[in-house]
Amino acid sequence: MKLAIKLAYRNLIGAGLRTWLNVLVLSFSFVIIIWLNGVMKGWDYQAKNDMTHYEIGAGQYWHQDYDPFDPFTLAESHAPVPAAFKKEIDNGNMIAILKVQGSIFPQGRMLPVVLRGIDPKQGILKIPTHQLDTVTDAIPAIIGGMMAQSAKLKKGDRVIIRWRDDNGTFDATEILISEIFSSNVPSAEANQVYLSMKTLQDMMLLPEHATILTFADAHEPRPDISGWVHKPRHVLTKQVDDMIKTKTAGQSIMYGILLLLAMLAIFDTQVLSIFRRQKEIGTYVALGYTRKEVVMLFTVEGSMHAVLAAMAATIYGLPFLLWQAKVGWTMPIDTSQFGMAIAQTLYPVYTVGLVLTTVLLVTLTTAVVSYLPSRKIAKMNPTEALRGKLQ
């Protein structure tokens, strides 16, 4: 085997430009596959991280009637906070959130919004709820950047909101935009207005009521509570997982095309090499090589393209991948309208498993493609091969 590797290396180097063209195409496949997979992993990490910090925490309990895709359920999807969670809420390990329908009237326009009541002193979510403690003659409120953009509001603006309390009575008041935050999580920003929990409960005549309970610790078993549905973190992030799987499946087509081009070049090289080196093959057999050993020699020679390609990819690909991990890939379009947690700039995340899997996949594919034309050697007659003629 050691001798086969030495002969294969010498033959590849001796082939000159043909070898290096194949190596360049194959190394390009290495870099692109690792980079695109890194972008997908980076998106997955960033999206789940942002959702955890701004929306879902370590998991949630939903009121049994709550449906985030049906705003009409908000009128009935609330209930008193279960007594079993009062201690966690007092300790800051859980926060109660009340969601109700409302309307906002910026610049004479009417926009439907969801009013969210949240404890100003909470520390589970990164939303700057401490700004809800602002002393002012209007009710302090917080909105996200997407909401500020759609409503054309800025920090310090005053605007009228209207709601319908639990008795069915409409009421209105003025709020002050005390802070605008940015999160990359559309569900936490789009058409959302954050108010102090106590203030919203008083406005709605719903003391101690909540729609969602968000907790910070996911390690301990969570009990089943009547009237509430437990939503673990992996359930709340399933939309992101499904999107990543869809995008990854679509990218596999590009991977296939890149590998097909590289494998086609290597296959043609092997066929041409076997055709032009018949006398060399006959000499190997005459010197005592078995046909299987000669087949192995040409298979190793073809597979070595992947080894050289990995080295070449390391030389120019490693700086590129590290640079991308540092500066990220800025999306060419505005991502705020995607409806999913996706940042404007995605930072690739590379893992040892990703690199090893890619190298193994390309190497095995190269070995198979190199072996297929080499099988013809087993059918060659040594005498005819020495004369330069196939059987």
NORLIN-V536841 format. One record per residue. RES is the residue in one letter. PHI is phi in whole degrees, 0 to 359 (* if undefined). D_CENTER is the distance of its C-alpha to the mean C-alpha in Angstrom with 2 decimals. Layout:
res=RES phi=PHI d_center=D_CENTER
res=RES phi=PHI d_center=D_CENTER
This chain:
res=M phi=* d_center=42.34
res=K phi=298 d_center=42.75
res=L phi=294 d_center=45.22
res=A phi=297 d_center=42.94
res=I phi=293 d_center=40.17
res=K phi=297 d_center=42.74
res=L phi=295 d_center=44.14
res=A phi=297 d_center=40.73
res=Y phi=296 d_center=39.76
res=R phi=296 d_center=43.15
res=N phi=293 d_center=42.93
res=L phi=294 d_center=39.49
res=I phi=297 d_center=40.63
res=G phi=291 d_center=43.83
res=A phi=289 d_center=42.03
res=G phi=69 d_center=41.05
res=L phi=301 d_center=39.06
res=R phi=301 d_center=38.05
res=T phi=296 d_center=36.24
res=W phi=289 d_center=34.40
res=L phi=293 d_center=33.26
res=N phi=297 d_center=31.72
res=V phi=297 d_center=30.15
res=L phi=296 d_center=28.71
res=V phi=297 d_center=27.07
res=L phi=292 d_center=25.70
res=S phi=294 d_center=24.40
res=F phi=298 d_center=22.65
res=S phi=297 d_center=20.82
res=F phi=306 d_center=19.86
res=V phi=294 d_center=18.41
res=I phi=295 d_center=16.53
res=I phi=297 d_center=14.94
res=I phi=294 d_center=13.91
res=W phi=294 d_center=12.71
res=L phi=295 d_center=10.57
res=N phi=295 d_center=9.02
res=G phi=296 d_center=8.66
res=V phi=297 d_center=6.98
res=M phi=296 d_center=4.21
res=K phi=294 d_center=4.52
res=G phi=295 d_center=5.26
res=W phi=298 d_center=3.06
res=D phi=300 d_center=2.32
res=Y phi=295 d_center=5.77
res=Q phi=295 d_center=6.93
res=A phi=297 d_center=6.62
res=K phi=293 d_center=8.22
res=N phi=294 d_center=10.44
res=D phi=294 d_center=11.67
res=M phi=296 d_center=12.33
res=T phi=296 d_center=14.18
res=H phi=279 d_center=16.19
res=Y phi=241 d_center=17.14
res=E phi=223 d_center=17.23
res=I phi=249 d_center=17.16
res=G phi=60 d_center=18.24
res=A phi=270 d_center=18.35
res=G phi=155 d_center=19.30
res=Q phi=214 d_center=21.86
res=Y phi=247 d_center=25.04
res=W phi=253 d_center=25.58
res=H phi=300 d_center=29.07
res=Q phi=300 d_center=29.83
res=D phi=264 d_center=30.45
res=Y phi=283 d_center=27.34
res=D phi=226 d_center=25.10
res=P phi=296 d_center=22.49
res=F phi=264 d_center=22.85
res=D phi=229 d_center=26.64
res=P phi=297 d_center=28.10
res=F phi=290 d_center=31.54
res=T phi=282 d_center=30.77
res=L phi=297 d_center=30.66
res=A phi=295 d_center=34.45
res=E phi=245 d_center=34.77
res=S phi=270 d_center=31.58
res=H phi=204 d_center=32.97
res=A phi=198 d_center=35.22
res=P phi=301 d_center=36.71
res=V phi=297 d_center=34.49
res=P phi=303 d_center=35.34
res=A phi=299 d_center=37.79
res=A phi=295 d_center=35.74
res=F phi=254 d_center=33.11
res=K phi=300 d_center=35.60
res=K phi=294 d_center=35.76
res=E phi=296 d_center=31.98
res=I phi=295 d_center=31.96
res=D phi=295 d_center=34.96
res=N phi=277 d_center=33.35
res=G phi=83 d_center=30.20
res=N phi=271 d_center=27.93
res=M phi=208 d_center=27.37
res=I phi=233 d_center=27.59
res=A phi=262 d_center=28.94
res=I phi=232 d_center=27.71
res=L phi=253 d_center=29.94
res=K phi=243 d_center=28.76
res=V phi=220 d_center=31.41
res=Q phi=282 d_center=31.85
res=G phi=201 d_center=33.47
res=S phi=223 d_center=34.17
res=I phi=234 d_center=34.18
res=F phi=235 d_center=36.65
res=P phi=275 d_center=35.64
res=Q phi=50 d_center=38.17
res=G phi=79 d_center=39.96
res=R phi=264 d_center=36.95
res=M phi=245 d_center=35.70
res=L phi=235 d_center=32.02
res=P phi=288 d_center=30.89
res=V phi=222 d_center=28.87
res=V phi=250 d_center=27.88
res=L phi=273 d_center=29.79
res=R phi=249 d_center=28.06
res=G phi=267 d_center=30.35
res=I phi=213 d_center=29.01
res=D phi=292 d_center=30.90
res=P phi=299 d_center=31.30
res=K phi=264 d_center=31.54
res=Q phi=294 d_center=28.31
res=G phi=230 d_center=26.10
res=I phi=277 d_center=23.11
res=L phi=263 d_center=21.13
res=K phi=277 d_center=20.93
res=I phi=296 d_center=22.60
res=P phi=287 d_center=25.91
res=T phi=291 d_center=28.11
res=H phi=298 d_center=30.96
res=Q phi=291 d_center=31.77
res=L phi=285 d_center=32.98
res=D phi=273 d_center=35.98
res=T phi=299 d_center=37.27
res=V phi=273 d_center=40.99
res=T phi=204 d_center=41.79
res=D phi=279 d_center=44.01
res=A phi=246 d_center=41.01
res=I phi=284 d_center=38.20
res=P phi=291 d_center=35.34
res=A phi=218 d_center=31.93
res=I phi=236 d_center=28.38
res=I phi=226 d_center=26.01
res=G phi=271 d_center=22.59
res=G phi=298 d_center=22.26
res=M phi=294 d_center=21.41
res=M phi=295 d_center=24.50
res=A phi=298 d_center=26.56
res=Q phi=291 d_center=25.75
res=S phi=289 d_center=26.62
res=A phi=267 d_center=29.70
res=K phi=56 d_center=30.73
res=L phi=246 d_center=31.26
res=K phi=224 d_center=31.33
res=K phi=301 d_center=32.09
res=G phi=96 d_center=35.70
res=D phi=289 d_center=36.07
res=R phi=245 d_center=37.91
res=V phi=207 d_center=37.27
res=I phi=271 d_center=38.66
res=I phi=240 d_center=36.74
res=R phi=230 d_center=38.22
res=W phi=213 d_center=37.58
res=R phi=236 d_center=39.45
res=D phi=284 d_center=40.43
res=D phi=294 d_center=40.87
res=N phi=271 d_center=44.42
res=G phi=89 d_center=43.32
res=T phi=267 d_center=44.71
res=F phi=280 d_center=43.01
res=D phi=213 d_center=42.93
res=A phi=212 d_center=41.63
res=T phi=201 d_center=41.35
res=E phi=257 d_center=40.15
res=I phi=243 d_center=37.03
res=L phi=246 d_center=36.27
res=I phi=285 d_center=32.79
res=S phi=272 d_center=32.77
res=E phi=197 d_center=29.20
res=I phi=233 d_center=26.17
res=F phi=245 d_center=22.76
res=S phi=233 d_center=19.35
res=S phi=223 d_center=16.12
res=N phi=68 d_center=13.41
res=V phi=245 d_center=13.68
res=P phi=303 d_center=15.88
res=S phi=294 d_center=17.27
res=A phi=269 d_center=18.63
res=E phi=240 d_center=20.20
res=A phi=296 d_center=21.22
res=N phi=58 d_center=24.86
res=Q phi=244 d_center=24.87
res=V phi=236 d_center=27.88
res=Y phi=263 d_center=28.10
res=L phi=234 d_center=31.60
res=S phi=298 d_center=33.24
res=M phi=303 d_center=33.20
res=K phi=297 d_center=36.99
res=T phi=297 d_center=37.58
res=L phi=292 d_center=35.61
res=Q phi=298 d_center=37.24
res=D phi=293 d_center=40.61
res=M phi=298 d_center=39.87
res=M phi=270 d_center=38.92
res=L phi=60 d_center=41.73
res=L phi=232 d_center=39.25
res=P phi=296 d_center=39.99
res=E phi=67 d_center=37.65
res=H phi=271 d_center=35.44
res=A phi=209 d_center=31.63
res=T phi=254 d_center=28.96
res=I phi=228 d_center=26.04
res=L phi=241 d_center=26.27
res=T phi=253 d_center=23.34
res=F phi=246 d_center=23.76
res=A phi=260 d_center=22.63
res=D phi=248 d_center=23.37
res=A phi=256 d_center=21.58
res=H phi=279 d_center=23.60
res=E phi=279 d_center=26.85
res=P phi=298 d_center=27.52
res=R phi=259 d_center=27.50
res=P phi=284 d_center=30.64
res=D phi=274 d_center=31.00
res=I phi=244 d_center=32.63
res=S phi=299 d_center=34.68
res=G phi=89 d_center=33.43
res=W phi=231 d_center=29.92
res=V phi=249 d_center=26.80
res=H phi=282 d_center=24.58
res=K phi=239 d_center=20.83
res=P phi=295 d_center=18.91
res=R phi=300 d_center=15.51
res=H phi=293 d_center=13.86
res=V phi=286 d_center=15.74
res=L phi=289 d_center=14.75
res=T phi=258 d_center=10.96
res=K phi=299 d_center=11.64
res=Q phi=300 d_center=10.94
res=V phi=293 d_center=7.20
res=D phi=301 d_center=7.53
res=D phi=295 d_center=9.89
res=M phi=293 d_center=8.16
res=I phi=297 d_center=5.47
res=K phi=297 d_center=8.86
res=T phi=295 d_center=10.71
res=K phi=295 d_center=9.07
res=T phi=295 d_center=9.31
res=A phi=297 d_center=12.81
res=G phi=292 d_center=13.72
res=Q phi=291 d_center=12.94
res=S phi=299 d_center=15.14
res=I phi=295 d_center=18.00
res=M phi=295 d_center=17.73
res=Y phi=302 d_center=17.66
res=G phi=299 d_center=20.68
res=I phi=294 d_center=22.52
res=L phi=299 d_center=22.18
res=L phi=293 d_center=23.34
res=L phi=298 d_center=26.04
res=L phi=297 d_center=27.47
res=A phi=293 d_center=27.57
res=M phi=292 d_center=29.02
res=L phi=297 d_center=31.54
res=A phi=296 d_center=32.81
res=I phi=291 d_center=33.22
res=F phi=298 d_center=34.91
res=D phi=297 d_center=37.33
res=T phi=297 d_center=38.03
res=Q phi=294 d_center=38.90
res=V phi=298 d_center=41.14
res=L phi=296 d_center=42.92
res=S phi=296 d_center=43.27
res=I phi=295 d_center=44.90
res=F phi=294 d_center=47.19
res=R phi=275 d_center=48.36
res=R phi=247 d_center=48.73
res=Q phi=295 d_center=50.94
res=K phi=295 d_center=53.74
res=E phi=296 d_center=51.41
res=I phi=296 d_center=50.18
res=G phi=298 d_center=53.81
res=T phi=295 d_center=54.72
res=Y phi=302 d_center=52.04
res=V phi=293 d_center=53.44
res=A phi=294 d_center=56.99
res=L phi=279 d_center=56.21
res=G phi=112 d_center=55.19
res=Y phi=291 d_center=51.47
res=T phi=282 d_center=50.61
res=R phi=297 d_center=48.76
res=K phi=296 d_center=45.74
res=E phi=291 d_center=45.75
res=V phi=291 d_center=45.89
res=V phi=300 d_center=43.01
res=M phi=297 d_center=41.06
res=L phi=300 d_center=42.02
res=F phi=288 d_center=40.62
res=T phi=293 d_center=37.45
res=V phi=296 d_center=36.88
res=E phi=299 d_center=37.70
res=G phi=291 d_center=35.06
res=S phi=293 d_center=32.43
res=M phi=294 d_center=33.22
res=H phi=303 d_center=31.58
res=A phi=293 d_center=28.20
res=V phi=295 d_center=29.47
res=L phi=296 d_center=30.69
res=A phi=294 d_center=27.50
res=A phi=298 d_center=25.47
res=M phi=294 d_center=27.98
res=A phi=296 d_center=27.80
res=A phi=297 d_center=23.99
res=T phi=294 d_center=24.35
res=I phi=294 d_center=26.94
res=Y phi=256 d_center=25.15
res=G phi=278 d_center=21.50
res=L phi=299 d_center=21.20
res=P phi=300 d_center=22.29
res=F phi=295 d_center=19.92
res=L phi=295 d_center=16.81
res=L phi=294 d_center=18.09
res=W phi=296 d_center=18.87
res=Q phi=295 d_center=15.43
res=A phi=296 d_center=14.01
res=K phi=275 d_center=16.78
res=V phi=265 d_center=16.93
res=G phi=78 d_center=13.42
res=W phi=245 d_center=13.00
res=T phi=281 d_center=14.49
res=M phi=295 d_center=13.78
res=P phi=284 d_center=17.23
res=I phi=231 d_center=17.36
res=D phi=290 d_center=17.27
res=T phi=269 d_center=14.00
res=S phi=292 d_center=16.01
res=Q phi=262 d_center=17.17
res=F phi=288 d_center=14.00
res=G phi=81 d_center=14.57
res=M phi=227 d_center=11.05
res=A phi=284 d_center=9.62
res=I phi=217 d_center=8.51
res=A phi=282 d_center=10.52
res=Q phi=294 d_center=13.08
res=T phi=240 d_center=12.24
res=L phi=259 d_center=8.99
res=Y phi=253 d_center=9.90
res=P phi=300 d_center=9.11
res=V phi=237 d_center=9.37
res=Y phi=253 d_center=11.94
res=T phi=240 d_center=13.52
res=V phi=299 d_center=17.00
res=G phi=298 d_center=16.05
res=L phi=297 d_center=13.87
res=V phi=295 d_center=16.88
res=L phi=296 d_center=19.47
res=T phi=297 d_center=18.03
res=T phi=295 d_center=17.92
res=V phi=298 d_center=21.41
res=L phi=295 d_center=22.76
res=L phi=298 d_center=21.62
res=V phi=293 d_center=23.13
res=T phi=295 d_center=26.20
res=L phi=296 d_center=26.97
res=T phi=297 d_center=26.63
res=T phi=296 d_center=28.91
res=A phi=297 d_center=31.36
res=V phi=296 d_center=31.65
res=V phi=295 d_center=32.21
res=S phi=286 d_center=34.76
res=Y phi=286 d_center=36.56
res=L phi=304 d_center=37.11
res=P phi=288 d_center=39.63
res=S phi=289 d_center=41.10
res=R phi=299 d_center=42.43
res=K phi=296 d_center=45.16
res=I phi=297 d_center=46.73
res=A phi=296 d_center=47.76
res=K phi=262 d_center=49.97
res=M phi=278 d_center=51.70
res=N phi=273 d_center=55.38
res=P phi=305 d_center=55.93
res=T phi=297 d_center=59.23
res=E phi=294 d_center=57.80
res=A phi=294 d_center=54.79
res=L phi=297 d_center=57.21
res=R phi=278 d_center=58.91
res=G phi=84 d_center=55.56
res=K phi=235 d_center=55.56
res=L phi=284 d_center=53.15
res=Q phi=292 d_center=54.74
